């Protein structure tokens, strides 16, 4: 499994290194910020996310998701980076990061609060229009301690 991920990563980096300059530019260079909602994904159910492109191929991302009811609440705050293979509007990418999870339960005999975290990594594909609409599909591997599982993510947003 780890060997397959390493081979995919080396392939993506190799393709982006040899991409011709005329293939580059487009909307990630002009529209460096994007905001959207991701269904499923790195925050398990949903998350609102913001990404800022720091180079034409690297974006830094932060998100927020909150779930709660009477007497209980959980917040997910995914933080990570995304590497685009090419700088075209339609590009495969690799993403990785960490999601801290904060929770409180204040019903019953005990008040419990605390936090944990898990990591994520995964390949995906992004479509970004010249007008700003964007769509991303990602196949995440969420991992913590010795365990991991695969989880899809679908992001719809707007670049500005």
C-alpha positions in Angstrom: 0.0 0.0 0.0 2.7 2.5 1.0 4.7 1.5 -2.1 1.7 2.3 -4.3 1.3 5.7 -2.8 5.0 6.4 -3.2 5.0 5.4 -6.8 1.9 7.6 -7.5 3.6 10.5 -5.7 6.8 10.2 -7.7 4.8 9.9 -11.0 2.8 13.1 -10.2 5.9 15.0 -9.3 7.7 13.7 -12.4 4.9 14.7 -14.7 4.7 18.2 -13.2 8.5 18.7 -13.5 8.5 18.1 -17.2 5.3 20.0 -18.1 5.9 22.5 -20.8 5.5 26.2 -19.8 2.8 26.8 -22.4 0.6 24.4 -20.4 0.8 26.7 -17.3 -1.2 29.6 -16.0 -5.0 29.9 -16.1 -7.3 30.6 -13.3 -5.2 29.4 -10.3 -2.7 32.1 -11.1 -5.4 34.8 -11.5 -7.9 33.6 -8.9 -5.6 32.6 -5.9 -8.3 32.1 -3.3 -11.2 29.7 -3.2 -14.0 28.9 -0.7 -16.2 25.9 -0.8 -18.0 23.1 1.0 -16.7 19.6 1.0 -19.2 16.7 1.4 -17.8 13.7 3.3 -14.0 14.2 3.0 -11.3 15.0 5.6 -13.8 16.2 8.2 -15.9 13.0 7.8 -19.3 14.5 7.1 -18.8 18.0 5.7 -16.6 21.0 6.0 -16.3 24.6 4.8 -12.9 25.2 3.4 -10.7 28.1 2.3 -7.6 27.6 0.1 -4.9 30.2 -0.8 -2.5 29.4 -3.7 1.0 30.3 -2.6 2.6 29.2 -5.9 0.8 28.1 -9.2 1.1 24.5 -8.0 0.8 24.6 -4.2 -2.2 25.7 -2.2 -2.6 25.9 1.6 -6.0 25.0 3.1 -7.9 25.3 6.3 -11.4 24.2 7.0 -14.1 24.0 9.7 -16.9 21.6 10.5 -19.1 21.5 13.6 -21.6 18.9 14.8 -23.7 19.1 17.9 -26.8 18.6 19.8 -28.1 19.1 23.3 -25.2 18.9 25.6 -22.6 17.7 23.1 -20.5 19.3 20.3 -17.6 18.2 18.1 -15.5 20.5 15.9 -13.2 19.4 13.1 -10.5 21.8 11.8 -8.7 20.3 8.8 -5.4 22.0 7.9 -3.2 21.0 5.0 -1.6 21.5 1.6 -2.4 20.6 -1.9 0.1 20.0 -4.7 -1.2 20.3 -8.3 0.5 18.2 -10.9 0.1 20.8 -13.6 -1.0 24.4 -13.5 -3.9 24.0 -15.9 -7.6 24.5 -14.9 -8.2 20.8 -14.9 -5.4 19.1 -12.9 -4.8 16.0 -10.7 -3.4 16.8 -7.3 -2.1 15.3 -4.1 -3.3 16.6 -0.7 -2.1 15.9 2.8 -2.6 17.4 6.2 -4.0 17.0 9.7 -7.5 17.3 11.3 -7.6 18.2 15.0 -11.0 17.2 16.5 -12.3 19.0 19.6 -15.3 17.7 21.6 -17.3 18.4 24.7 -20.1 16.5 26.4 -21.8 18.4 29.2 -24.8 16.2 30.1 -25.0 13.4 32.6 -22.9 13.0 35.7 -19.6 14.0 34.1 -18.5 16.9 31.9 -16.0 15.6 29.3 -13.9 17.6 27.0 -10.8 16.9 25.0 -9.3 16.7 21.6 -7.6 14.3 19.3 -6.2 14.4 15.7 -5.9 12.3 12.6 -3.9 12.7 9.4 -5.1 12.5 5.8 -3.5 12.1 2.4 -5.0 11.4 -1.0 -5.0 11.9 -4.7 -7.7 13.9 -6.4 -8.8 15.9 -9.5 -9.9 19.5 -9.7 -11.9 21.3 -12.4 -11.7 25.1 -12.1 -13.5 27.3 -14.6 -12.3 30.7 -15.8 -15.4 32.2 -14.1 -14.4 30.8 -10.7 -16.6 27.7 -10.3 -14.6 24.8 -9.0 -15.2 21.1 -8.3 -12.8 18.7 -6.6 -13.0 14.9 -6.1 -10.6 13.3 -3.7 -9.9 9.8 -2.4 -8.6 10.3 1.1 -6.8 7.9 3.3 -7.6 9.0 6.9 -5.1 7.6 9.5 -4.5 7.7 13.2 -2.2 5.6 15.3 -2.0 2.2 13.6 -5.3 2.3 11.8 -6.5 3.8 8.5 -9.5 3.8 6.2 -10.4 5.3 2.8 -13.0 7.9 2.5 -14.2 10.0 -0.5 -14.6 13.8 -0.6 -16.5 16.0 -3.0 -15.8 19.8 -2.9 -17.9 22.4 -4.7 -16.8 26.0 -4.4 -16.0 29.4 -5.9 -12.6 30.9 -6.7 -11.9 34.6 -6.4 
